Amino acid sequence: MRRFLDGMYSAAEFLAAVSLVGVLLTVLLSIFSRLLTFHISGLDAYAGYFLAAVGFFALASTLRNGEHIRVTILLNVLAKQGKRKLDIGALFAGTLIAGTLAYFSAKLAFDSYMFNDISTSNDATPLWIPQLTMAAGNILFLIAFLDTLVGRIRGESMSSNSQEPARNE
């Protein structure tokens, strides 16, 4: 199971990286099309769609790598058992929030599909397509929160592959 979950987080990281390349390519294409005096409609919207996909696909792996910003001022003054309880409480609250985000972003994409909602810009993209990246990213974020919460309840410490956030907290 661990290998499967880590594979999902890695796949989401890969999709975030591909989406970031999509942002770069759409912006470059927009710049060069203006320089060469032709217009491709909707490039700004597609850059925005890719940018949103970057953020949502990166959420799960960022959480699992311990890279989200954490305010540790209260954790630092508590005893070990108090830290653990507060950590579990915060992870539980985060899981509830991530669950709400996952539900409503999936509902938004489904509703956009059912109502044939399209972009108001001149690209007329069916909005469920870019909204699907938001829903998928939030569902993965919920899974990552559940994974981290269960691990923390079992006694695992919060993982962190980087010391940078610890120095900046």
N, C-alpha and C positions, 0 to 999 in steps of 0.2 A: 504494500500500500504506500509506503514511504516513497519508493521509487516512482510510482505512478503520480503521486501528488507533486513531487519535485519535477517530474517531467512536464506536468501541466503548467507549473510556474515558469519553467524554462521556455515552454512553447509561447506563453503569454509575453515573456520578455522578448522573444524573437519577433512576435507580431508587433510589439511596441517599436522595436528597431526598424522593422520593415515599414511601419507607418511613418516613422521619422524620416526615412528615405523618401517616402511619398510626399511628405511636406516639402522636403528639399526640391524634389523634382517638379512639383507643381509651382512652387515659387520661382524656380529657375525658368521654367517654361513660360510663366507669366511675364517675367522680365524680358526674356529674349523675344517673345511674341510682340511686346510693345516696341522693342528696338527695331524689329524687322517689319513693323507696321501691319501686323495682322492680329486678329483678336480671337481668342478661344474662350467662349463664354463659360462661366462657372468655375474657373480655376481658383478663385479666391474661396469659394464655398468648399471645394474639394480640399484645399489646404487646411481649412478649418475642420473638416471631417477627419482628416488624417491626424491633425493635432489633438483632437478629442480622443481618438483611438490610442494615441501614444500614452496619454495620461491614464486612461482607464485600463489598458492592458498592463501597465507597469505597476498598478496598485498592489496586486497580490504578491509579486516577487519582492517588492519593496518592503512590505510588511514582514514577509518571511525572513528577509535578510536583516531585519532590525534597523532599517534605514528611515522609518517614519520618525518625525519629530516627536519626542516625548518630553514632557515637563516633569523632571525628576526631583524638584525641590522638596516635595512632600515625601517621596520615596527615600530620599537620602537621610531623613531624620527618624525613620521608622526602624524597628527591629526587623530581623529577617522574616519572621512569621507575619508581621504586619505588612511588609513589602509584598509578600506573596499574596496575601488576601486582597490588598489594594490592586495589585497587578491583575488578579483573576477578575475582580470587579470591573476594572477598566476594560479588560478583554471581553467580558460579558456585555458591557454597554456597547462596545465597538461592534460586537457581533450583531446586536439588535439593530444598530444603525446601518451596518452593512446589509443586513437582511431586508431592511426597509428600502434601502437604495436598490438592491437587486430586484425586489418585487416590483417597485414602481417603474424602474427603467425597463424591465421586461414588459410590463403592462403598457408603457408608452410605445415601445416598438410594435407590440401586437396591435394596439389601437391604431397606430399610424398605418399599419398594413391593412387592417380591416376597413378603414375609412379612405384608403388610397391617398393619404396625405403626401403632398409633394412640397419641395422647397419653393419658397417664394422668390428666390433669385432666378436668373434666366437659365440655370441649368436644369430646373424642374426634376431634380432627383427624388425618387420615392424616399421619404424620410426614414422609413423603417430600416433601410440599409445602413446608414451611418449610426442610427440608434441601436442597431444590433451590436455594434462594437461596445457601446456603453453598457448595454445589458450583459453581454458576455464578460466584460471586465469587472462589473459589479458582482456577478455571480462567482467569478473566480476570487474576488476579494472576500466575499462571504465565506467561501470554502477555506481560504487562507486564515481568516479569523477563527473559524471553527477548529481548524487544525492547530493553530497556535493556542487557543483556549484549552483544548483537550490535552495538548502537551504540557501546558503550564499546570493544569490540575493534576496531571500525573507526576509532576515534580521536575519537569525539564525547565531549564532556565531559558530566558528569552535569547534567541540566537542573534548574533551580530557578526557579520563577516568583515565589518569595517570598524575601526576605532575612531574614525572621524566624527560620527554623531556623538559618541561618548565625550569627546573633547569639547563639543559645541553646545552641550545641553545646559 
